[in-house]
Amino acid sequence: MVIQMRMILLGKPGGGKGTQATLLKEHLDVPQISTGDILREAVKNGTPLGKEAKNYMDAGKLVPDDLIRGLVEERLSQDDIGKGFIFDGFPRTLAQAEGLKKIADKLGISIDKAVYIDVPTDKIVKRLSGRRSCACGAVYHIESKRPKIEGVCDACSGKLYQRDDDKEDVIKQRIEQYEAQTMPLIDYYRKEGKLVTIDGDQDIDEVFNDIKRGLGI
Ligand code: AP5
């Protein structure tokens, strides 16, 4: 059975969006679209987008909506989204949600569900300061998701690194940005009848099972 699913993952920085998106993309066989990963790749490659985004990202601030909208429109024009997609880290503002609606209308599609992974703020610093990332997109944690060999990615054997924005002062700023700009999206998608709320303060597998149950997949 082919499941078609166009979904958004919402939640605080470090709330587990990337972790769950990786599991869901395998399960659904649809692409994960992480605006954070796309921006980090652009920064690494020194593209005009990367140069413009870098200062915002280093400061824990959101990148301006018009840059994000262009990036998303381009990504959704690619051929691999026929069976759906998982947005991880987009939309982040009401303007981005409205922008997404316009892009979707133009493409003749609509968002099916917005999954909100709810994690208490006091757990976030521990999660982010212990996170270790790989260039291939895999994400680990020094306590809750350890790689088989310390410092080495299980998936591609790449060297794990700590993200520049996973420092305590930047994390604080990211949480403030989330509360001011992204939290209103919970109500936005609730009013659209698309919101599925999941308790994110459980083991990774339990969160994944709850998401599958919540989506009926
Ligand atoms: P982005 O990369 O999107 O960062 P974020 O939203 O802050 O989210 P994270 O990637 O930090 O966390 P996550 O929720 O994916 O958690 P993860 O699964 O890794 O954005 C970075 C920056 O780019 C932004 O600050 C902004 O500047 C810019 N940007 C990106 N998108 C933008 C947009 N649309 N508009 C404007 N600007 C944008 O998990 C975290 C850790 O916890 C890991 O170590 C993981 O192993 C562990 N973990 C996960 N789940 C569990 C669990 N259930 N129990 C225990 N540990 C767990």
Boltz pocket constraint, residues with backbone or C-beta under 6 A from the ligand:
constraints:
  - pocket:
      binder: B
      contacts: [[A, 11], [A, 12], [A, 13], [A, 14], [A, 15], [A, 16], [A, 17], [A, 18], [A, 19], [A, 20], [A, 35], [A, 36], [A, 37], [A, 39], [A, 53], [A, 56], [A, 57], [A, 58], [A, 60], [A, 61], [A, 62], [A, 63], [A, 64], [A, 68], [A, 88], [A, 89], [A, 90], [A, 91], [A, 92], [A, 96], [A, 127], [A, 128], [A, 130], [A, 131], [A, 132], [A, 139], [A, 140], [A, 141], [A, 142], [A, 144], [A, 145], [A, 165], [A, 174], [A, 200], [A, 201], [A, 202], [A, 203], [A, 204], [A, 207]]
      max_distance: 6.0
